[in-house]
Amino acid sequence: MNGMSDMRKRLLNTVESCVDDSLSGLVSVNPGLRLLRGHSRVIVRSDILEVIRAGKVTILTGGGSGHEPSRSGYVGPGMASAAVSGAIFTSPPPGDILAALRAIGRGNKAGVLVTFNNYTGDRLTFGQAMERAQKEGIKLDVYINSDDCAVQTSDKTAGRRGLVGGILALKIAGAMAEEGKSLPEIKEVLNFVFKNMGTIGLCLIPGSVPGSGPMFQLEDDEMELGLGLHGESGVMTMKIMPAREQRIHIYAGISHIEKIQNSDHCVIFEVAHLIFESVKACCETLISVEDILNQLDTECGDGDCGHTFKVGATAILSELNTEEIPGLPIDCPYRLAHNLASLVEESMGGSTGALYGLFMTAASGALKTSVTPVAWCEALRCGTDSVMRHGGAKPGYRTMLDALCPAVEAFALGLETLPGIDAFEKAVLAAENGARCTAGMKAQAGRASYVAASSLEKPDPGATAVGVWMRAILQVLTASQALLTSPYLPEVVYGQF
């Protein structure tokens, strides 16, 4: 056991009167609210008649008590017009709901939006009241909030439960109603919100109903992920972990929202974090090897290869900014590749800038609809093919292709039997080995082609740079491997790499 008392301490008069006492106290300190006469658990805006005369949509929300300030605390300008409360964790009765609908819907030509969370009891009681209200001529529409990612409709006939996403939907609807938007306009926006919203519950301490003990047990070092509003058991009990790792599990749980209605594939937060760190690591590492690349370039060029990469990397870092306020679309690899192409073309200039611009532009196409390891491998292949096609070089010409081509082949071969990170490690090793093999190789492209092979004793700087930035990416991925391979994360997250 976790050592906590089975009974929680609360400041109540009686368990039986706690809901009514709470609502009465709320109204007494808020002059903009009033209790509906004859219905002590229905709170209405004091200026509701003015709202109706102004021709504005009114909004009714409600549900069981025990989630304060939801929903009674959300009544007011820019939010709900009325809220009806049930007993603790119990749906409000149809009679109270109908009374609330009459109070804010009679004579209201703009209509009423009814919104509540997706629970069977609420659907039944609100449904009964709405049927009766419509027969009385009250114009209304309904938005049922079901944003809980821990429940999938494929295996739960009641569908996804409603969680905190309903607060966001209510605020949006309330603001639109206050602006005078029509009922169809509000519903259209809420439908869009519904398609692009997901939440998941996480608790450290189990809840309890007044007068009763905890609804389930958690040890001192445990937390529950995916539980419902009423303490329904979650999808898993986990050990308490640092906040950063908790965030990863939460974002993993809502990973379905990465598939938003957009032609460009966007990624969940943690994958965007890895992309940010990878871009940053590539740039910082290339800057750190400026002198090494310059020295390699003195054999075959004008000794400025390292400087060129430093200029490009510095430009990217400047545009990248911080992870909190990124200047590049790190959550969308397709657009990121396009942006990087433009940056390197403008900042690096010359053949290096042009070749990496071609590489990034061609690679982006493979990332438009997917960011799996196979997609990243295809991006590497597309970029390499573009450099080969437009640059006129081939493997064995002592260029960056001598690192890229073996990397592509090793990556593809590794993915047939290995996890993404292990396959990418094979690609990095192949790139580094390919770069080393350019030492003493006769150059057949670029300025080095004018230099005698006997003078080319060191590896090609362009090929070496490929191994450098690929190694930087691998180090970021390896450092995060323990998190990405967690058994608690769905495959969609690990599938990114």
N, C-alpha and C positions, 0 to 999 in steps of 0.2 A: 504493500500500500504506500501511498505517497505522504502519509503523515498528516494530511489535512483533516480537519474535522468533517464528519459526514454532514453536518448542518452548517450552512453559511450564515454569517451575522448580517442582519438587515435592519434598517430603521423603518418599521412598519407599525401601523395600528393593529390591523388584523390581516391575515392572508386573504380572507373573503372580501375585504373592502379596499385592498391595495390599489386595484385598477381605478376604481371610482375616486379614491382619495387623490391619486396622482393626476387624473384629468381635471378634477376640481381645482387643485393647486396650480396647474398649468394655466387655466383660464383666469384665475384670480390675480396672477401677476402679469398677464398679457391682455391689455384692454382691447387689442385687435381681434380677440377670439371670444367666442361664446359657446356655451353648451346648448344644444337643441332641446327645447322644452319637451319633456316627456321621454327624452332619450339621452340619458346621462353619459352615454359613451359615444356620442356624436359631437364633434367639435366643428364649428363653422366660422368662417371669417365674419367679423362684425359688420363689414361693409358689403356683404354679399349682394344685397339688393342694388347697390350702385354698380357693382360689377355686371350684373344681369342687364341693367338699364343701358350700360355702355356697349352692350352687344358683344361681350367677350365670352369665349369658351370658358366654362367652369370645369374644375377637375376634382374628382372624388378618388380618394385612396383609402386603404384600410387593410386590416388583418388582425391577427392575434396580438395581444399585448406581450410585454416582456422583452421587447427590442428597443426600448426607448433610447433616443427620442423618436424613432420610427413608430408609427406614422403620424401620430397626433402632433408631434413637434414640427411637422413639415407644413403646417397650415399657415398661409399668409401670402402677401403680395409676391408674385413671381414663383409661387409654389402651388400647393394644393388649395382648393376652395373649401374643402371639407374633408374630414377623416373620421372613419368609424372604427372603433376598437372592440375586439372581442376579449374574452377572458385570457389569462396567461396561456400563450401558445395554442389558442383556440380561435377558430374563425368566428367573426361577428355574425349575429343572427340576421336572416333576411329582412326582418322587420326594421331593424336599425338602418340597414343599408338602404332600404326603400325610402325611409324617412329622410335620409341624407340626400338621396337623389331628388326627392320632391323639393327639398329646401333650396337646392342649387340649380334644379333643372326646370321647374315649372315656369312657364313664361319666358324661358331662355331660348330664343331663336338660334343662337350660335351653337347650342348643344352642350353636352357634358362628355368629357373624357373620363372613363373609369379605368383605373390602373391598380393592379395588385400583383403579388407574387404567385407563381405557379405552384400552388398546393391544392390537393383535391378538395379539401374542405372549403377553401376560399372560392374555388371555381364553382362549387355547387351553390353556396349561399349567395355569392354575388350574381351568379347566373339566374337564380330564382328572382332576386330583386330586380335585375335588369329587364327580365321578361315582363314583369308586372308594370315596371315604369314605362316601357315602350307601349304597352297596351293603354296606358294613361296619356299617351301622346308626347312623352318626354323624348327628345332627340338625344341619342347617345352613341358612343363608340367605345371600344375597349382595347386596352393594351395590357397583355399579360406578360409580366417579366419572367424570363426563364434563362438566366445567364450562367448557371452553375456548371462548370466544365467537368466536375467530378461525376456527373450523371450524364450518360449518353442515351439518346432516345432509342437507339438500336436495341437496348436490352432493358429499358425501363419504360413501361407503357405509359406512365404518367408524364413522361418527358423530363426535361431538365428542370431542376428547382430554381426558384428565384432567390437571389442573394442581394448583395449591396448594389448591383447594377441598377436596381430599381430606383435608387436614390438619384442617380445620374439621369435616368430617363424622366423622372418626375421633375427634376430641375429644368431640364430642357423644355419639357411640355409646359411647365409653369411660366417660363420666360417667354415662350412663343405666344401663349394665351394672353399674357400681360401686354404684349405688343399688338394684340388684335388679330393674330393669325387665325385662320379658319380651322375647323375640326379636321377636314381632310389634309390640310397642310401639316398640321401637327402630327397626325398619324403617319404620314409619309416619312417624316423625319425620324420618328420613333422606330419605324420599320427598318430604316437604314441603320440606326443605332443598334438595333437588335442583331442584325446580321454581322456587325463588326465589334461586338462586345462579348467578353467572357470574364468570369471571375471564379475564384476558388477559395474555400475557407481554410483557415489555419488557426489552431488554438493551442494554448499552453496549459490552460486550466479548464476542466469541464464545467459547463453551465449547470444550473439547477433551478427548479421551480420553487418559489417561496413555500416554505413548510416541508420541503423534501430535500434529500441529499443529492449529491452529484449524479448526473444522468449517466455517466460512465466513468471509468477509472483511468487515470494516467499516472505513471510513476513520475518522480521528481525530474528525471532526465529524459522525459518523453514529450512528444507533441503529436497532435492529430492533424492530418492533412485531408481536406476534402469533405469535412463534415457539413451538415445542413444547419439552417438557422435555429432549429429546435434541439440541437444536440444529436441529431441522427448521426450514427457512426460514419466516419470518413472512409476514404479509399485505403488509407494505411496509417499505422502508428509508427512514428520514426523517433530516433534519438534527437534530442535538441542539438542544434548545430549553430555555427556562427551565422549572423544575420545575412551575410553575403551568400552563403550556401542555401539558406532558406529561400532567399529571393530566386535562386536558380530553380528550385523545385516549384515555386509558385508560378514562375513564368513558363516552366515546362508544362504545368497543368493547363495553362491557357494558351498553349501553342497553336490551337486551331485558329486563332485570330491572325496568324501570319498569312493565312490563305485569304486575304482580303480581296475585295472586288477590284483588282488592279491587274493590268497586264504585266507589270513588272513584279517579279517574285521578291517579297520582303521577308525578313527573317526575324525571329524572336529576339528579345533583348540580349540574352546571353551569347547568342551567336554574333550579334552585332558587336558585342564587347570583344569577342575574339578577333573579329575583322579589324576593329579599331586597333587593338594591340598588335596585330600582325602587320598592318600598314606602318604603324609607328616603329615597330622593331626593324622592319626592312629599311626604313629611311635612316634611323639612327645607326644601324650597323654599316650601311653603305657610307655614311659620313665618317664613321670611325676608321674605315679602311682606305680613306682617300690616298694617303701616302703610299700604301702598298700597291693600289691600282695604278697610281701615277708611275711608280717605279717599273711595274710590268710593262707599261705603255711606252717607256723610253726605248725599248728594243725595237718596237715596230711602228711607233707613231710619234706624236709630239709631246708625249708625257703628260697629257691633261685628262686622261680617262677618269681618274679618281675625282678630279675637280668637277668634271661634267656630271658625274653621278651625285656628287655633293650638292651641286646647284639644283638638280632636279629633286633630290630628297628634301632639301631645305624648303623648296617651294611647296612640296606636298605637305610637309609638317606644318608650315604656316597656314595652309588652307585647312588642314585637318582640325586644327584648334584643339579643343578638349573633348573628352568623351561626353561630358554633360551638355556642351554646346558644340557639337561637331559641325564643321564647315563642309564636310563631304557626306554623301548619303551612305553611311556605313551600314544602314539597315537594308540596303538594296544593292547587292553586288553588281547587278546589271548596269545600273546608273553610275555606280562608283567606278567601274571600269572605264566607262565613257569619260567621266570627269578626270580620271587619272591620265587617260590618253591625251586630253587637251592640255593638262598641266605639263606633262613631260615634253610634248611637242613645243610648247611655248618657252619653257624654262631651259631645257637642255639643248634644244636646237641641234643642228647638224644631223649626221647620219644616226647617231645614238638616239636622239630624241624622236626622229622619224620612225626608226625601227621599233622602239618601245611604244610609240603611238599606234603603229600598225598592230603590234602584239596585243595591246589592251583593247583596242576596238574590236578585233576579231574574237578575242576571248569572251567579250561581253555577251555575245549571242548565245553561248551555251549556258549562261546564268540567268536568262530572261524568265524561265518558268521553273527552274529547279536549282537547288544548291546542295545536292547530295555529293558524296565523294566522286561518283561517276561524272557528275556535271562539272566539278572542278577539274577532273582529269581531261574531260572534253574541252574545257576552256583552255587548258594548257596546250592541248593538241591544236586547237584552232588558231591560237596565237602563234604557235611555232610554225604552222603551215603558212600563215600569212607572211611571216618574216622570210621564210624560205622562198615563197612565190614572188614577192615583190622585191626582196633584197638580192635575189640572184645567187645566193650562196647555198651550199649543201653541207651535210655532215662531212667532216674531213677537210674542210676549207680553212680551218683555224679561226672560227668565229664563235659567237654566242650559241650557235646551233649545235656545236659539239658538246655543249652542256644540256641544252633544251631537248634535243632529240632523244638521247638515252634516258633522260628523266621521264619523258612522256611514255616511252615504251615500258620502263620499269614500273611506273605508276599503274598503267593499264594492266600489266601482268600481275602486279601485286593485288589489285582489287578482285581478281578472280578467286583468291583464297584467303585474303587478309582483311582485317578491319581497315577503315580509311586512314587512320593515323599511321599504322604500320606500313601500309602501301605507300603512303607519301614519304615515309622515311627511306624506303627503297629508292624512290625517285630522287631524293636529295643526295643520297650516296652515289647514285648513277651520275647526277649532274656534277658533283665534285670530282668524281673519277674522270668524267669526260673532259673537264677543264684541265685536270693535271696531264691528261694525255696529249693536250695541244702543245706541250713543251717539245720543241724540236720538230714539230709538224710544219710542213711547207704551207705557207699561207697562199690561198687562191682567191681571196676577196679582201677589200679594204686596203688601207695604206700598207698593211703588213705584206701584201702581195708583191710590193716593190723591194722587199728586203730579202736578202739571201737566207735560205733555210738554216745555214750554219750559224747565223747570228740570232736565230730565234730559239734560245735555250730555255726560256722561262715560259710558263703557261700564258695563254691569251688573256688579257685583262677583261675583255667582254664576257668570255666564258666563265672566268673566275667570279665575276660579279653575279652571274646567274646562281652559282653555288652559294654565294654569300647571302643573297636575299631569300633563297629557298631554305637555307639553314635557319635563318632568322624566324621564318614562319613556323618551321618545325619545332623550334624551341618554345614558341608561344603555345602551340597545340599540345606539346608534351607536358608543359607545366599545367595545363588545364585538363589533362586526360583523366585524372582521378574524378573530376567533377562530371565530365561528359559521359563517362562510362558508369555512372552511378545507376544501380538497379532501379532507383526510384524515378529516373527520367524516362519518358516515352521515347520510342525509337526515332520519332521525328527530330528530336534534339540531337541525339548522337549521330543521326543521319547527316547532319550538316558537315561533320568530319569525325 
